[in-house]
C-alpha cells in the first residue's frame, strides 16, 4: 500500500536529517580537538554525546521517512529530551561560557520548534499513518 507522507513529516525529516548531520559533524570535530593533550575532559564527554545524538537523529529520520513506528517514537523522544537540554543551554553551565541574548533567543526558538514537532507527531492522523502497517 502506497502512503503519501504529509508535508509536515517531510519537513520534520529534512530538519532532523540536517540537524543530525550537523550535530554528528560537530561531535566528530570536537573529538578530534579533544585528542590535544591540553584539552579538558568535558570536551570529550560532550563530543561523544553529540555523536550519539547525531546518530539517533539520523536513525529517527530514516524511520520517520520510511513510515516506521519506531522512527516516530524515536523522533518524539529525541525532541522531548531536547526541551530540557535547550533550557539548560540558556544558562552558562559550560566552563568559560557566559549568558548572551542571542543564545537565549536561539534556545527559545529551538524549544518552540521542539514543542511544535512533538505536537505534530502526536496528532491522531500522523500516529494513524504509522500504525497502519
VEXKOLNU-23596 format. One line per field, with one value per residue: residue number from 1; residue in one letter; chain; x negated, y negated, z of N, C-alpha, C, O in turn. Coordinates in nm, 2 decimals. Example, Ala and Ser with C-alpha at 12.3 -4.5 7.8 and 13.67 -1.06 7.14 Angstrom:
i [1  2]
aa [A  S]
ch [A  A]
n.px [-1.32  -1.28]
n.py [0.57  0.22]
n.pz [0.78  0.71]
ca.px [-1.23  -1.37]
ca.py [0.45  0.11]
ca.pz [0.78  0.71]
c.px [-1.32  -1.29]
c.py [0.33  0.00]
c.pz [0.78  0.79]
o.px [-1.42  -1.34]
o.py [0.33  -0.11]
o.pz [0.85  0.80]
This chain:
i [1  2  3  4  5  6  7  8  9  10  11  12  13  14  15  16  17  18  19  20  21  22  23  24  25  26  27  28  29  30  31  32  33  34  35  36  37  38  39  40  41  42  43  44  45  46  47  48  49  50  51  52  53  54  55  56  57  58  59  60  61  62  63  64  65  66  67  68  69  70  71  72  73  74  75  76  77  78  79  80  81  82  83  84  85  86  87  88  89  90  91  92  93  94  95  96  97  98  99  100  101  102  103  104  105  106  107  108  109  110  111  112  113  114  115  116  117  118  119  120  121  122  123  124  125  126  127  128  129  130  131  132  133]
aa [X  X  X  X  X  X  X  X  X  X  X  X  X  X  X  X  X  X  X  X  X  X  X  X  X  X  X  X  X  X  X  X  X  X  X  X  X  X  X  X  X  X  X  X  X  X  X  X  X  X  X  X  X  X  X  X  X  X  X  X  X  X  X  X  X  X  X  X  X  X  X  X  X  X  X  X  X  X  X  X  X  X  X  X  X  X  X  X  X  X  X  X  X  X  X  X  X  X  X  X  X  X  X  X  X  X  X  X  X  X  X  X  X  X  X  X  X  X  X  X  X  X  X  X  X  X  X  X  X  X  X  X  X]
ch [A  A  A  A  A  A  A  A  A  A  A  A  A  A  A  A  A  A  A  A  A  A  A  A  A  A  A  A  A  A  A  A  A  A  A  A  A  A  A  A  A  A  A  A  A  A  A  A  A  A  A  A  A  A  A  A  A  A  A  A  A  A  A  A  A  A  A  A  A  A  A  A  A  A  A  A  A  A  A  A  A  A  A  A  A  A  A  A  A  A  A  A  A  A  A  A  A  A  A  A  A  A  A  A  A  A  A  A  A  A  A  A  A  A  A  A  A  A  A  A  A  A  A  A  A  A  A  A  A  A  A  A  A]
n.px [-0.08  -0.07  -0.16  -0.10  -0.31  -0.25  -0.31  -0.42  -0.56  -0.76  -0.90  -0.98  -1.15  -1.35  -1.45  -1.54  -1.73  -1.92  -1.99  -2.09  -2.31  -2.47  -2.51  -2.64  -2.87  -2.98  -3.03  -3.22  -3.43  -3.48  -3.57  -3.81  -3.95  -3.96  -4.16  -4.39  -4.64  -4.62  -4.35  -4.03  -3.86  -3.58  -3.52  -3.56  -3.36  -3.13  -3.16  -3.13  -2.86  -2.74  -2.79  -2.65  -2.39  -2.36  -2.37  -2.14  -1.95  -1.97  -1.90  -1.64  -1.54  -1.55  -1.36  -1.13  -1.09  -1.05  -0.82  -0.81  -0.71  -0.88  -1.05  -0.89  -0.85  -1.11  -1.18  -0.98  -1.07  -1.34  -1.30  -1.15  -1.34  -1.51  -1.41  -1.45  -1.73  -1.77  -1.67  -1.86  -2.08  -2.05  -2.15  -2.47  -2.63  -2.85  -3.21  -3.38  -3.18  -2.93  -2.62  -2.42  -2.21  -2.16  -2.21  -2.01  -1.77  -1.80  -1.79  -1.54  -1.38  -1.45  -1.34  -1.07  -1.03  -1.09  -0.87  -0.66  -0.71  -0.68  -0.41  -0.30  -0.38  -0.23  0.03  0.35  0.39  0.14  0.02  0.18  0.11  -0.14  -0.07  0.07  -0.06]
n.py [0.12  -0.21  -0.50  -0.84  -1.08  -1.33  -1.68  -1.79  -1.58  -1.53  -1.78  -1.77  -1.54  -1.63  -1.85  -1.71  -1.54  -1.72  -1.85  -1.62  -1.55  -1.78  -1.80  -1.55  -1.59  -1.82  -1.69  -1.50  -1.67  -1.79  -1.57  -1.52  -1.75  -1.71  -1.53  -1.66  -1.71  -1.92  -1.97  -1.99  -1.74  -1.75  -1.82  -1.60  -1.43  -1.58  -1.57  -1.30  -1.26  -1.43  -1.30  -1.06  -1.16  -1.27  -1.04  -0.91  -1.10  -1.08  -0.81  -0.82  -0.99  -0.83  -0.63  -0.78  -0.88  -0.64  -0.56  -0.41  -0.27  -0.28  -0.49  -0.71  -0.71  -0.73  -0.98  -1.15  -1.11  -1.21  -1.48  -1.55  -1.51  -1.71  -1.95  -2.00  -2.01  -2.23  -2.43  -2.42  -2.50  -2.76  -2.89  -2.97  -2.71  -2.57  -2.54  -2.85  -2.99  -3.24  -3.41  -3.51  -3.73  -3.66  -3.38  -3.30  -3.37  -3.21  -2.95  -2.95  -2.97  -2.72  -2.55  -2.61  -2.52  -2.24  -2.18  -2.22  -2.02  -1.79  -1.82  -1.80  -1.53  -1.39  -1.41  -1.27  -1.18  -1.16  -0.98  -0.76  -0.71  -0.59  -0.36  -0.20  0.01]
n.pz [0.00  -0.09  0.08  0.11  0.23  0.47  0.43  0.66  0.79  0.60  0.61  0.88  0.87  0.69  0.84  1.07  0.96  0.86  1.10  1.24  1.08  1.11  1.39  1.43  1.28  1.42  1.66  1.59  1.51  1.76  1.89  1.77  1.84  2.11  2.14  2.17  2.41  2.61  2.63  2.80  2.99  2.97  2.72  2.56  2.67  2.60  2.32  2.26  2.34  2.15  1.91  1.94  1.97  1.72  1.56  1.65  1.57  1.29  1.25  1.34  1.15  0.92  1.00  1.03  0.77  0.63  0.73  0.97  1.28  1.50  1.42  1.44  1.72  1.82  1.72  1.85  2.12  2.11  2.06  2.28  2.48  2.40  2.48  2.78  2.75  2.59  2.76  2.97  2.82  2.79  3.01  3.15  3.18  3.09  3.11  3.11  2.98  2.90  2.97  2.70  2.50  2.24  2.24  2.42  2.28  2.06  2.17  2.29  2.05  1.94  2.14  2.11  1.85  1.89  2.06  1.88  1.69  1.84  1.91  1.65  1.56  1.74  1.66  1.59  1.32  1.22  1.39  1.33  1.06  1.10  1.23  1.07  0.95]
ca.px [0.00  -0.14  -0.10  -0.16  -0.36  -0.21  -0.42  -0.49  -0.66  -0.87  -0.98  -1.05  -1.25  -1.46  -1.51  -1.61  -1.85  -2.02  -2.04  -2.17  -2.44  -2.54  -2.55  -2.73  -2.99  -3.04  -3.08  -3.35  -3.53  -3.52  -3.65  -3.95  -4.01  -3.98  -4.28  -4.50  -4.67  -4.58  -4.20  -3.96  -3.79  -3.44  -3.51  -3.55  -3.23  -3.03  -3.17  -3.07  -2.72  -2.69  -2.80  -2.54  -2.27  -2.36  -2.34  -2.00  -1.87  -1.98  -1.82  -1.50  -1.50  -1.52  -1.24  -1.02  -1.07  -1.00  -0.69  -0.82  -0.66  -1.00  -1.10  -0.80  -0.87  -1.24  -1.16  -0.91  -1.15  -1.45  -1.26  -1.11  -1.47  -1.58  -1.35  -1.53  -1.86  -1.76  -1.66  -1.99  -2.18  -2.03  -2.23  -2.61  -2.67  -2.97  -3.32  -3.42  -3.07  -2.85  -2.48  -2.40  -2.08  -2.15  -2.19  -1.88  -1.67  -1.82  -1.75  -1.39  -1.33  -1.47  -1.24  -0.94  -1.03  -1.07  -0.73  -0.57  -0.74  -0.62  -0.26  -0.27  -0.39  -0.13  0.16  0.40  0.38  0.00  0.00  0.25  0.03  -0.25  -0.02  0.15  -0.14]
ca.py [0.00  -0.34  -0.60  -0.97  -1.15  -1.47  -1.78  -1.81  -1.47  -1.56  -1.89  -1.73  -1.45  -1.71  -1.92  -1.61  -1.49  -1.83  -1.86  -1.51  -1.56  -1.89  -1.76  -1.45  -1.66  -1.89  -1.59  -1.45  -1.78  -1.81  -1.45  -1.55  -1.86  -1.66  -1.45  -1.75  -1.68  -2.02  -1.99  -1.94  -1.61  -1.77  -1.83  -1.46  -1.38  -1.64  -1.53  -1.17  -1.28  -1.49  -1.20  -0.97  -1.23  -1.28  -0.91  -0.88  -1.18  -1.02  -0.69  -0.87  -1.05  -0.71  -0.57  -0.88  -0.89  -0.52  -0.54  -0.30  -0.32  -0.31  -0.62  -0.81  -0.71  -0.79  -1.13  -1.21  -1.11  -1.29  -1.62  -1.57  -1.53  -1.84  -2.07  -2.04  -2.04  -2.37  -2.52  -2.42  -2.57  -2.91  -2.93  -2.94  -2.59  -2.52  -2.62  -2.97  -3.05  -3.34  -3.42  -3.62  -3.75  -3.58  -3.24  -3.28  -3.38  -3.09  -2.83  -2.96  -2.93  -2.58  -2.49  -2.63  -2.42  -2.11  -2.16  -2.21  -1.89  -1.69  -1.84  -1.75  -1.39  -1.32  -1.43  -1.14  -1.14  -1.12  -0.85  -0.66  -0.68  -0.50  -0.24  -0.12  0.11]
ca.pz [0.00  -0.10  0.16  0.09  0.35  0.49  0.42  0.79  0.81  0.51  0.66  1.00  0.83  0.64  0.95  1.15  0.88  0.86  1.23  1.27  1.01  1.17  1.52  1.42  1.24  1.53  1.76  1.54  1.52  1.90  1.93  1.72  1.93  2.25  2.14  2.21  2.55  2.70  2.63  2.92  2.98  2.94  2.57  2.52  2.71  2.51  2.18  2.25  2.34  2.03  1.80  1.97  1.94  1.57  1.50  1.68  1.48  1.15  1.25  1.35  1.02  0.83  1.04  1.01  0.63  0.58  0.80  1.07  1.41  1.58  1.38  1.50  1.86  1.85  1.69  1.96  2.24  2.09  2.07  2.42  2.55  2.36  2.56  2.89  2.71  2.54  2.88  3.03  2.74  2.80  3.12  3.13  3.26  3.04  3.16  3.03  2.90  2.96  2.91  2.60  2.45  2.11  2.28  2.48  2.18  1.97  2.25  2.30  1.92  1.93  2.23  2.04  1.74  1.95  2.11  1.76  1.63  1.93  1.89  1.52  1.55  1.83  1.61  1.56  1.18  1.20  1.46  1.25  0.95  1.14  1.29  0.97  0.88]
c.px [-0.09  -0.08  -0.17  -0.19  -0.31  -0.34  -0.50  -0.59  -0.78  -0.96  -1.05  -1.16  -1.37  -1.53  -1.59  -1.74  -1.96  -2.08  -2.13  -2.31  -2.53  -2.59  -2.65  -2.87  -3.06  -3.10  -3.21  -3.46  -3.58  -3.60  -3.79  -4.02  -4.04  -4.10  -4.40  -4.52  -4.62  -4.43  -4.14  -3.88  -3.64  -3.42  -3.49  -3.41  -3.12  -3.04  -3.11  -2.91  -2.66  -2.69  -2.68  -2.41  -2.25  -2.32  -2.19  -1.91  -1.86  -1.89  -1.67  -1.45  -1.46  -1.38  -1.12  -0.99  -1.01  -0.88  -0.70  -0.78  -0.77  -1.06  -1.02  -0.83  -1.01  -1.24  -1.10  -1.00  -1.27  -1.41  -1.20  -1.24  -1.54  -1.53  -1.43  -1.68  -1.87  -1.75  -1.79  -2.09  -2.16  -2.12  -2.38  -2.66  -2.80  -3.09  -3.35  -3.31  -3.00  -2.71  -2.48  -2.26  -2.06  -2.13  -2.06  -1.77  -1.68  -1.77  -1.60  -1.32  -1.34  -1.37  -1.10  -0.93  -1.02  -0.93  -0.64  -0.59  -0.67  -0.46  -0.22  -0.27  -0.29  0.01  0.22  0.38  0.23  -0.03  0.06  0.17  -0.08  -0.20  0.05  0.06  -0.10]
c.py [-0.12  -0.45  -0.73  -1.03  -1.29  -1.56  -1.80  -1.71  -1.49  -1.67  -1.85  -1.63  -1.53  -1.78  -1.83  -1.56  -1.60  -1.85  -1.75  -1.51  -1.67  -1.86  -1.65  -1.50  -1.74  -1.80  -1.53  -1.55  -1.80  -1.69  -1.47  -1.65  -1.81  -1.57  -1.53  -1.74  -1.79  -2.05  -1.93  -1.82  -1.63  -1.78  -1.69  -1.41  -1.45  -1.59  -1.39  -1.18  -1.34  -1.39  -1.10  -1.03  -1.24  -1.15  -0.88  -0.97  -1.13  -0.89  -0.73  -0.92  -0.93  -0.65  -0.65  -0.88  -0.76  -0.47  -0.42  -0.36  -0.36  -0.45  -0.73  -0.82  -0.77  -0.94  -1.20  -1.22  -1.20  -1.44  -1.65  -1.59  -1.66  -1.96  -2.10  -2.07  -2.19  -2.47  -2.53  -2.50  -2.72  -2.96  -2.90  -2.83  -2.53  -2.60  -2.74  -3.02  -3.16  -3.35  -3.54  -3.62  -3.66  -3.43  -3.21  -3.28  -3.25  -2.96  -2.84  -2.93  -2.78  -2.50  -2.50  -2.53  -2.28  -2.08  -2.15  -2.07  -1.78  -1.70  -1.77  -1.59  -1.31  -1.34  -1.30  -1.09  -1.10  -0.99  -0.73  -0.62  -0.58  -0.37  -0.15  -0.01  0.24]
c.pz [0.00  -0.02  0.13  0.22  0.36  0.47  0.55  0.82  0.72  0.56  0.79  0.97  0.78  0.75  1.04  1.09  0.88  1.00  1.27  1.21  1.08  1.31  1.52  1.38  1.34  1.63  1.72  1.55  1.67  1.95  1.89  1.80  2.07  2.26  2.18  2.36  2.65  2.71  2.76  2.89  2.94  2.79  2.51  2.55  2.62  2.37  2.16  2.25  2.21  1.91  1.82  1.93  1.79  1.51  1.53  1.59  1.34  1.15  1.26  1.22  0.92  0.87  1.02  0.86  0.57  0.65  0.89  1.20  1.50  1.55  1.44  1.65  1.90  1.83  1.81  2.09  2.23  2.11  2.21  2.51  2.52  2.43  2.68  2.86  2.66  2.66  2.95  2.95  2.74  2.91  3.10  3.22  3.21  3.09  3.06  2.94  2.97  2.89  2.82  2.55  2.32  2.14  2.34  2.38  2.09  2.05  2.26  2.17  1.90  2.02  2.16  1.93  1.79  2.00  1.99  1.70  1.71  1.91  1.75  1.51  1.65  1.77  1.57  1.42  1.15  1.27  1.38  1.13  0.98  1.19  1.19  0.90  0.91]
o.px [-0.18  0.03  -0.30  -0.12  -0.31  -0.45  -0.62  -0.70  -0.89  -1.08  -1.17  -1.27  -1.49  -1.65  -1.70  -1.84  -2.07  -2.20  -2.23  -2.41  -2.65  -2.71  -2.75  -2.97  -3.18  -3.21  -3.30  -3.57  -3.70  -3.69  -3.89  -4.14  -4.13  -4.15  -4.51  -4.42  -4.58  -4.39  -4.19  -3.85  -3.58  -3.31  -3.41  -3.35  -3.03  -2.93  -3.05  -2.85  -2.55  -2.60  -2.62  -2.33  -2.14  -2.24  -2.12  -1.80  -1.76  -1.82  -1.59  -1.33  -1.36  -1.30  -1.01  -0.87  -0.93  -0.83  -0.60  -0.81  -0.76  -1.11  -1.08  -0.84  -1.02  -1.30  -1.15  -1.01  -1.31  -1.49  -1.21  -1.24  -1.61  -1.60  -1.47  -1.74  -1.97  -1.81  -1.83  -2.18  -2.25  -2.18  -2.41  -2.73  -2.86  -3.07  -3.34  -3.33  -3.01  -2.70  -2.52  -2.18  -1.95  -2.04  -1.99  -1.68  -1.58  -1.70  -1.53  -1.22  -1.25  -1.31  -1.03  -0.82  -0.94  -0.88  -0.55  -0.49  -0.61  -0.40  -0.12  -0.18  -0.27  0.11  0.14  0.36  0.21  -0.10  0.01  0.17  -0.12  -0.28  0.10  0.11  -0.16]
o.py [-0.14  -0.48  -0.74  -1.03  -1.36  -1.52  -1.81  -1.74  -1.47  -1.65  -1.89  -1.64  -1.50  -1.79  -1.86  -1.54  -1.57  -1.87  -1.77  -1.48  -1.65  -1.88  -1.65  -1.46  -1.73  -1.83  -1.52  -1.51  -1.82  -1.70  -1.43  -1.63  -1.85  -1.54  -1.48  -1.75  -1.76  -2.13  -1.83  -1.79  -1.55  -1.75  -1.67  -1.34  -1.38  -1.58  -1.36  -1.11  -1.30  -1.38  -1.07  -0.97  -1.23  -1.15  -0.83  -0.92  -1.13  -0.87  -0.67  -0.90  -0.94  -0.62  -0.60  -0.87  -0.76  -0.36  -0.34  -0.47  -0.45  -0.52  -0.83  -0.93  -0.85  -1.02  -1.30  -1.33  -1.27  -1.52  -1.76  -1.68  -1.72  -2.06  -2.21  -2.15  -2.26  -2.57  -2.64  -2.57  -2.79  -3.08  -2.79  -2.85  -2.45  -2.72  -2.72  -3.08  -3.17  -3.31  -3.65  -3.52  -3.60  -3.37  -3.11  -3.19  -3.19  -2.88  -2.73  -2.86  -2.72  -2.40  -2.40  -2.47  -2.20  -1.97  -2.06  -2.01  -1.69  -1.60  -1.70  -1.53  -1.19  -1.30  -1.21  -0.97  -1.01  -0.90  -0.63  -0.50  -0.50  -0.27  -0.04  0.04  0.34]
o.pz [0.08  -0.04  0.11  0.32  0.26  0.50  0.55  0.87  0.77  0.56  0.81  1.03  0.81  0.76  1.08  1.15  0.91  1.01  1.34  1.27  1.10  1.34  1.60  1.43  1.36  1.69  1.80  1.58  1.69  2.03  1.96  1.84  2.13  2.37  2.21  2.44  2.76  2.78  2.81  2.77  2.87  2.74  2.42  2.46  2.57  2.30  2.06  2.17  2.17  1.83  1.72  1.87  1.73  1.41  1.44  1.55  1.27  1.05  1.19  1.18  0.85  0.78  0.98  0.82  0.48  0.64  0.90  1.24  1.57  1.64  1.48  1.71  1.99  1.90  1.85  2.15  2.33  2.17  2.26  2.59  2.60  2.44  2.70  2.92  2.69  2.66  2.99  3.01  2.70  2.89  3.04  3.32  3.29  3.11  2.93  2.84  3.10  2.78  2.85  2.56  2.31  2.08  2.31  2.38  2.06  1.98  2.25  2.16  1.85  1.97  2.17  1.91  1.73  1.97  1.99  1.66  1.66  1.90  1.75  1.46  1.63  1.84  1.51  1.39  1.07  1.21  1.37  1.09  0.89  1.21  1.22  0.80  0.86]
